[in-house]
C-alpha cells in the first residue's frame, strides 16, 4: 500500500517537474505544506509533543512539534523528488556551506568520513554532494522489503553507493571506498546497540553511541568531518565542519569535540531532529539505554 502510494506521488511529481524550475518547486512545496497540515491533525503530533516533553520538559512542545512536522513533510517530498532534481531545482531549495573543508580533507587522498544525524533533510545530503561532483557511499541498514528497495533506488540517484550492513561487511566495503578517496556517510544517532558503542553525555543523559566510525577512521587514516542539515524557512542549509584526524592519543578529544558539536546543535534546534518522532529512540535516550 505504501509502495503504491509512493509510486503514485512520484508519477504526479514527475508531471509537475516538466514545468519550469520555479513552478516545479512551488508545486512540490504545495504538496508538502498540505501534508504537514493534515499530519498535524493526526496522532503523530501528540507523539512528537510527548517525546519533546520527555527530553525537553521546559520546552514549547506544541510549537516544536509543528515545526518538526513541517520540516519532515518538506523533507519527504524533497526525497521523493531526488530522481527529478536538476541543479536549477537544488539551487532554489538548498545551500551548502563548508565544502572547502571536504576538498581539504580529500587532498590527503585517504577519503573522508562524513558524520551526520537525522536532522533537517539528511537524506538529501548525498544527492547535493553528488551534484557537486563528489563520490559518496552511505552506510545503511535495510531489509529485503519492497519499501526499502524503493527507498534505496531513490537514495542511489547520481551514483550514490549504498553499503548495506545487513548484507555486506561494512568495514571491508568502507575501507575499499576510502582507499579510492571517496566520501563515506554515516548517521551516528541510531543503531548504537547493534555494534561497537560507548556511553557519552548527550542532552544531559548518558547514552550509548555507536563508535564504529572511530575504528574506521583509525584503520584508514581518513579524516572525519561532522556535518548537519538545518531547514531555515523553506531553504535547507547543509554545513560541513573542519576535518579531524583520529589517533590513539587524541581519540577522546575528538569524540568530545563531536559530542559538543551535535549537543549544541540539537539544544538550539530541537525541531530539526527527526528522532523526536520516534517513541522508541526518545524513550531510550531518557532511560539512558
N, C-alpha and C positions, 0 to 999 in steps of 0.2 A: 504494500500500500504506500509506504513512504517512498520507496524507489520510484513507483509510478508517478507520485506527486512531484518528486524532484525532476523527473524527465519532462513532465508537463510544463513545469515552471521554466525549465531550460528552453523548451520549444517556444514558449511565449517570449522569453527574454531574447532568444535568438532572432525573433522577428523584430523586436524593439531595437536591437543593435544593428539593424540595417539602416537605421536613421543616422543623421549626423551625430557626432560625439556628444554634444551638449544635450540633445534630445534623448539619446540612449541613457545617459547618466541620470537625467531627470526622471525618466520612467523607472529605472532601477531603484532610485531613491523613493519614488512614489509607492512602489510595491513594498519596500522596506518599512516605510512610515505606516502604511496600512497594516502590515503585520505587527508592528510594535503596538499600535492602538488596539488591535484585537488581543494581543498577548497580555497586555496589562489588565484585561478584564477576566483573565483566567487564574487558575490556582498557582501558576508559576510565579506571579508577582508575590503572592503570600509566602511561597517557598523562599524567594530571594530575601524578603523582609525578615523572615525568621533567621536565615543564615547570617545576614548582616548584624542582627541583634545578638546572635551568639558570640560573634567575634569582635564586633564593634558596638557594644551596648549603648554608648552615648551618642551614636550617630543618628542622622535623619534617615531612617530606613526607608521611608516612603519615597523620598527624593532619590536616594541612591538606587533603589530598585527600579524606578522609572528610567533613570539614566542607563543602568545596566541593560535593561530590556531593549531600549532604543539602540544602544551600541550593538547588542547581539543581533537584532533584526537587520541592521545595516550590514553587519559582518556576514550574515548568512547569504544575503543577496549578492554581496561582492564576491563571495566564494563561488556561488553558482555561476557567476559571470566570468570567472577566470579564463575559460576557453574562448570567450568572446572578446576579451580586452585587447585593445591596441594601445600603443603608447599615449595616444591622444586622450584615451579614457583615463588611464592611470595618472596622467598629469593633472586631471581635474579632481581626482579623489584622494591623492596621496602626496606625501613629501618625505624624502629620505634625508637624514642628517648624519654625518659622521662616516660616510663611505670611504673617506680618505684613510680612516683607521683600518678598514678592511684591506685597502691597497697596500698600506704599510706592512701589515701582517703577512700578506701574500708574497711580498717581495723577499721574504725569508725562504720561500719555496718549500714549506713544510705543511701547507694547508692552514686552515683556520677552523676553530671550533666556535660556533655561534651559540650562545646560551640565550634562551628566552623563556617567557612564561605565557600563560593563557590570557594575555591582555590585549586590549584594542582588537585588531584583527590579525592575530598571529598567523593565521592560515594564508594570508596574502603576502607575507614577507618573502617566502621563496620565489614567488612569481615576480615580485618587484625587483628582486636581485637578478633573476634570470633575464628580465628585460634589459638590465644594465650590463649584461654580458658575463655575469658570474656563474660558475658551475657549482651547483649545490646538491647535497644529498641530505635528506631529512630522515632522522631516526624515528620510527613509529612502531606501534604495536597494533596490528589489525588481524581479525579473524577472516576466515574464508566465507564471509557473509556478503550477499549481493549489495547491501548498502555500503559496506566498506570498499567493495570493489569499485563501485561508482565514485565514491569519495576519493579513492586513491587515483582513479583515472583523471579526476579534476586536479588533484594535487600534482600530478606528473606533467602538467602542461609546460611547454617550453623546455622540456628535457630535465626537469627536476626529478632526481632519483629518489626512490623510497627504500630505505633499509628497514625491513620489517623484522623486528626481533623475534616475532612468533615463528618465523620461517628461516631466518639467516643468523649467522654468528655476527653479532653487532661489532665486536672488536675487529674481527678479520676484515669485514667489509668497510668499516670506517677507516681503519688504518690504511687499507688499499686506496681509498678515496683521498685521504690526506697526503699520501705519498705522490699522488697525481696533482697535488696543490689545489684540491677542491675545498669548498666550504662544507662543514658538517653542522647541521642544525639540530639542536637538542632542546626539548622542553624539560625544564628541571623542577616543575612544581607538581608532578604526579608520578606514580609508579615507584615511589621510594622503597616500598616494602617488597618489591619484586626482584630486587637486585642489591648491589652494594649501597649502603646508606650510612649516614651518621646523624646524630641528633644535633640540631642547631637551634638557636633562639630566633624566632620569626614572629613578628607582631605580638611580642610578649609571651609566646608559647614555645615550648620545646618540641620541635617537630623532626621526624625522620626525613632526611633529604637525600635523594639519590646522588651518588658520588662517582658513578661510572665514568663521567666526563673527566674527572681528575686523573684517573688511571689512563684514560685515552690520551690526555694531554701530556702526561709524563712519558708514556711509551713512544709517542710520535714526535714530541718536541714542538707540536703545533701550538701557537699562541691561542689564548681564549679571549673572546670578545663578548661582553654582555650586551644585550640589546633589548629594547622593549618597543611595543607599538601602543600608541595612545590616540584616541579619537578626540580631536578638538573641533567642536561643531560637527560639520559633515566631512572634515578632512582627516585622513589617517596620517599621523606623524610617526615615522619609524626612526629611532635613534640608536646609533651604534657607538658603544663606549671605546675606550682605549684598550689596545691589546695587552694581555698579560701572559707571561710565561710562568709555568708551574714547575718548581724544582722541589727536591726533598726538603730543603731548609726554608722555603717560603710558602709551603702548602697552606698552612693555617692563615697566614697573612692574606693570601689571595682569596681563600674562602670567606674570610671576614669582609674583605672589600666587596665581594659579590653579594654577600648577605646584606650589607648595608645598602648597596645599590638598589636591590629589589625591595627591601624592607621600607626604605624611604619612599620609593615609587608607589607601593601599594597603600601606605599610610596616607599619602597625599592624593591618591587616585583610586580609592577602593572600587568605584563604579566601573573601572576598566577591567576588573579581574573576573573572568567567566566562572572561576571556581565557586563564587557565591551563588551560582545557580545549581550547584551540586551539593545535595544534603550530606552525602557520604563523606566527601572531601572536607566540607566545613566542619562536620562533627569530628572528623579525625584530627583536625587542627586544634579544636577546642579541647579535646581529650588528650592531645599530645601523642597520638598513636600513628 
